[in-house]
């Protein structure tokens, strides 16, 4: 029965959903119960449009408005939803303006970096612990024998290593492993780019000139650089002096070393072993029919906001989870530096 319910090939987002709450996974991917379509534009609909425009205009320079119209001509339901609502039309207009700035920033980053775009929207398939996974990588950049993958997001996103070993936000890490295996390359970086427009704040006069470095610094990638000997850091941002405007890395001249979101290859391998063990444990629960109502949670409110799926879940009227009667499946708080043996 379970094999008939669940697909033999998973996406990483599916295993992440099961990790958040087995019952949520069962309702959505087992029974195929989905919420009614809403009139407002959904994040995944806007995200697909953004990915389409960026996949074309990273290498070309076409009118964003023309690309939006072409995309809508292929998606009639979305087109009707937009043109039946003035609010939705406004959102699309603002999205187009945001993307004009976003593309300028991305092209500026590409002009600086020695990493160059190799592929976009590339399909990836592989086995991890005998589990079949599939997905798409938004963008893959290469430099020498190093490979980096970039994911476009409509909000700020990063990798919390303590949560990653517990199955949260692991998609890009798994994709990096799949792609380096496919191309027999070394890992360079796993990065996120927030496509939303940034707003600068300051105490000076509105007539003062904006420092370009400060502006571009607002758009730096989230994620980690995988580097054993500074080759990758220097290739990603050759213009870097003390602080990179492209990645969360800085150079401490007094110590002659880099610090920030940097990980050695050994640390990455160790991290991936822990993630894969957790994935296999989840998969074992899944194929043994575990569909308990057990959403993840935390006593720490900041962590709870990251891991708990209930706030945006469409199925509360089905599960009736009640904090006065039910308990969250609490995540653990790890000292990640001690676990992975990382230096300060």
C-alpha positions in Angstrom: 0.0 0.0 0.0 2.8 2.4 0.9 4.7 1.8 -2.4 1.5 2.5 -4.3 0.9 5.7 -2.3 4.4 7.2 -2.5 6.5 7.9 -5.6 9.7 5.7 -6.0 11.6 8.9 -6.8 11.6 11.8 -4.3 12.4 15.4 -4.6 14.5 16.8 -1.7 11.7 19.2 -0.8 9.5 16.1 -0.2 11.9 14.5 2.3 12.2 17.9 3.9 8.4 18.0 4.2 8.3 14.6 5.8 11.0 15.8 8.2 8.8 18.7 9.3 5.7 16.6 9.9 5.0 13.0 8.7 1.2 13.6 8.6 1.7 16.7 6.4 3.7 14.5 3.9 1.0 11.8 4.0 -1.9 14.1 3.3 -0.1 16.1 0.5 2.1 13.5 -1.3 0.3 10.2 -0.2 -3.3 11.1 -0.6 -2.7 14.0 -3.0 -5.0 16.4 -1.1 -4.3 20.0 -2.1 -5.9 23.2 -0.9 -8.3 25.1 -3.2 -6.7 27.5 -5.6 -6.6 31.1 -4.2 -7.3 34.3 -6.2 -4.1 35.9 -4.7 -0.8 35.2 -6.4 1.1 32.4 -4.6 4.8 32.4 -3.8 5.5 29.4 -6.0 3.7 31.1 -9.0 5.8 34.3 -8.6 8.9 32.2 -8.0 8.4 30.2 -11.3 8.0 33.5 -13.2 11.2 34.9 -11.6 13.2 31.8 -12.4 12.0 31.9 -16.0 13.1 35.5 -16.5 16.5 35.1 -14.8 17.2 31.9 -16.7 17.0 33.9 -20.0 18.3 37.3 -19.0 21.5 36.1 -17.2 23.0 35.6 -20.7 20.8 37.8 -22.8 19.2 41.2 -22.5 15.6 41.0 -23.3 12.7 43.2 -22.2 11.4 42.0 -18.8 7.9 43.0 -19.7 8.0 41.1 -23.0 9.2 38.0 -21.1 6.4 38.4 -18.5 3.9 38.5 -21.3 5.4 35.5 -23.1 5.4 33.5 -19.9 1.7 34.4 -19.2 0.8 33.4 -22.7 2.0 29.9 -21.9 0.2 29.9 -18.5 -3.4 30.8 -19.1 -4.7 30.2 -15.5 -2.0 32.5 -14.1 -2.8 35.1 -16.8 -6.5 35.1 -15.9 -5.7 35.3 -12.1 -3.5 38.4 -12.8 -5.8 40.3 -15.1 -8.9 39.7 -13.0 -7.3 41.5 -10.0 -5.8 45.1 -9.9 -3.8 44.0 -6.8 -2.3 41.1 -8.7 -1.4 43.4 -11.7 0.3 45.7 -9.2 2.4 42.9 -7.8 3.5 41.9 -11.3 4.5 45.5 -12.1 6.5 45.7 -8.9 8.1 42.3 -9.6 9.2 43.5 -13.0 10.8 46.6 -11.5 12.5 44.5 -8.8 13.9 42.2 -11.5 15.5 45.1 -13.4 17.6 46.0 -10.4 18.2 42.3 -9.5 19.6 41.6 -13.0 21.9 44.6 -12.8 23.3 43.3 -9.5 23.7 39.8 -10.8 25.5 40.9 -13.9 27.8 43.1 -11.8 28.6 40.0 -9.6 29.3 37.9 -12.7 31.6 40.6 -14.1 33.6 40.5 -10.9 33.8 36.8 -10.3 36.0 34.3 -12.1 33.3 31.7 -11.8 31.2 31.7 -15.0 27.7 30.3 -15.7 27.8 26.8 -17.0 24.1 25.8 -17.0 20.7 27.0 -15.8 17.6 25.0 -14.8 19.6 21.8 -15.1 17.9 18.5 -14.1 19.7 16.4 -11.6 19.1 12.7 -10.6 21.0 10.5 -8.3 20.8 7.9 -5.5 21.6 8.8 -1.9 21.7 5.9 0.5 19.7 3.9 -2.1 17.0 6.5 -2.2 16.2 8.0 -5.7 16.2 11.8 -5.8 15.5 14.2 -8.6 15.3 18.0 -8.9 16.5 21.1 -10.8 19.4 23.3 -10.1 18.7 27.0 -10.8 22.2 27.9 -11.8 25.6 26.2 -11.9 28.8 28.2 -12.2 32.3 26.8 -12.8 35.9 27.9 -12.4 38.8 25.6 -13.2 37.8 22.2 -11.5 35.5 23.9 -9.0 31.7 23.9 -9.2 29.2 26.2 -7.5 25.4 26.0 -7.4 23.2 29.0 -6.9 19.5 29.0 -5.9 17.2 32.0 -6.5 14.8 32.8 -3.6 12.2 35.4 -3.1 13.3 36.0 0.5 16.4 35.8 2.6 17.6 32.2 3.1 20.8 30.7 4.5 22.1 27.4 5.8 21.9 26.7 9.5 24.4 23.8 10.0 22.9 22.7 13.3 19.5 22.4 11.6 20.9 20.9 8.4 22.1 17.8 10.2 18.5 17.4 11.4 17.1 17.6 7.9 16.3 21.3 7.4 17.2 23.3 4.3 19.4 20.5 2.9 18.3 20.7 -0.7 21.2 22.7 -2.0 23.8 20.7 -0.1 22.4 17.5 -1.7 22.3 19.1 -5.1 26.0 20.1 -4.7 27.0 16.6 -4.0 24.9 15.3 -7.0 26.4 17.8 -9.4 30.0 17.4 -8.3 29.6 13.7 -8.8 28.0 14.1 -12.2 30.7 16.4 -13.5 33.6 14.8 -11.5 34.4 18.2 -10.0 35.3 19.7 -6.6 32.7 21.6 -4.6 33.2 25.4 -4.8 30.2 26.9 -3.1 26.5 26.5 -2.3 24.8 29.8 -2.5 21.4 31.5 -2.2 20.4 34.8 -3.9 17.5 36.8 -2.6 15.8 38.4 -5.7 13.8 41.0 -3.7 14.7 44.6 -4.0 16.8 46.0 -1.1 16.2 49.3 0.6 19.2 51.3 1.9 18.9 53.1 5.2 21.1 55.9 6.4 21.4 59.0 8.5 22.7 61.3 5.9 21.0 63.7 3.5 18.8 62.2 0.8 20.8 64.2 -1.7 24.1 62.5 -0.8 25.6 60.1 -3.4 25.1 56.4 -2.6 28.2 54.4 -2.1 28.0 51.6 -4.7 29.9 49.1 -2.5 27.3 49.6 0.2 24.5 49.1 -2.2 25.9 45.9 -3.8 26.8 44.6 -0.3 23.1 44.4 0.4 22.7 41.8 -2.3 25.5 39.4 -1.3 24.8 35.7 -1.5 23.8 33.6 1.5 25.3 30.1 1.9 28.8 28.7 2.2 32.0 28.7 0.3 33.8 25.4 0.3 37.5 26.2 0.4 40.7 24.5 1.7 43.3 26.9 0.5 41.6 30.2 -0.4 41.5 29.5 -4.2 37.7 29.5 -4.3 37.3 32.6 -2.2 39.7 34.5 -4.4 38.0 33.3 -7.6 34.5 34.2 -6.4 35.5 37.7 -5.4 38.9 38.8 -6.8 38.1 42.4 -5.9 37.8 41.6 -2.2 39.9 43.7 0.2 38.8 43.2 3.8 35.1 42.3 3.3 33.5 40.7 0.3 30.4 42.3 -1.3 29.5 38.9 -2.9 29.7 36.3 -0.1 29.7 36.4 3.7 33.4 36.2 4.0 36.0 38.8 5.3 39.8 38.9 5.5 41.5 39.6 8.8 44.8 41.2 7.8 46.3 41.0 11.3 45.9 37.2 11.3 46.4 36.8 7.6 43.3 34.6 7.2 39.7 34.5 6.0 36.7 34.1 8.2 32.9 33.8 7.7 30.7 31.3 6.0 33.6 29.0 4.9 33.8 25.3 5.1 36.6 22.8 4.4 36.0 19.9 2.1 36.5 17.5 5.0 33.9 19.4 7.0 31.5 19.3 4.1 32.0 15.5 3.8 31.4 15.0 7.5 28.3 17.2 7.3 26.9 15.2 4.3 27.4 11.9 6.1 25.3 13.1 9.0 22.6 14.5 6.7 22.5 11.3 4.7 22.1 9.2 7.9 19.2 11.4 8.9 17.6 11.1 5.5 17.8 7.4 5.5 16.3 7.2 9.0 13.4 9.4 7.8 12.9 7.3 4.7 12.8 4.1 6.8 10.0 5.7 9.0 8.2 6.7 5.8 8.2 3.3 4.1 7.2 1.7 7.4 4.0 3.7 7.3 4.7 6.3 10.0 2.2 9.1 9.4 2.0 10.5 13.0 0.9 14.1 13.6 4.2 15.2 15.0 5.3 18.7 13.6 8.7 19.8 14.5 9.1 22.6 17.0 11.5 24.2 19.5 11.5 25.9 22.9 13.6 28.7 21.3 11.1 30.9 19.5 13.6 31.9 16.7 14.3 28.3 15.9 10.6 27.4 16.2 9.8 29.9 13.5 12.4 28.2 11.2 11.3 24.6 11.8 7.6 24.6 12.6 5.4 23.9 9.6 2.0 24.6 11.3 1.9 28.4 10.7 1.7 27.9 6.9 0.0 24.5 6.8 -3.2 24.1 4.9 -4.3 21.0 6.7 -4.9 22.2 10.3 -8.6 21.5 9.8 -7.7 17.9 9.1 -5.1 17.1 11.8 -6.6 19.4 14.6 -3.2 19.8 16.2 -3.7 21.6 19.5 -0.8 22.9 21.6 -2.8 22.2 24.8 -3.2 18.5 23.9 -0.4 17.7 21.5 3.3 18.0 21.7 5.8 19.2 19.2 8.7 16.9 18.1 11.4 19.2 19.4 14.6 19.7 17.4 18.0 19.6 19.3 20.4 22.4 19.8 23.9 21.2 18.8 27.3 22.8 19.2 28.0 22.5 15.5 31.7 23.6 15.9 32.3 20.7 18.4 30.4 18.2 16.2 32.2 19.1 13.0 35.5 19.9 14.6 35.6 23.5 13.2 37.9 26.2 14.3 36.5 29.4 15.7 
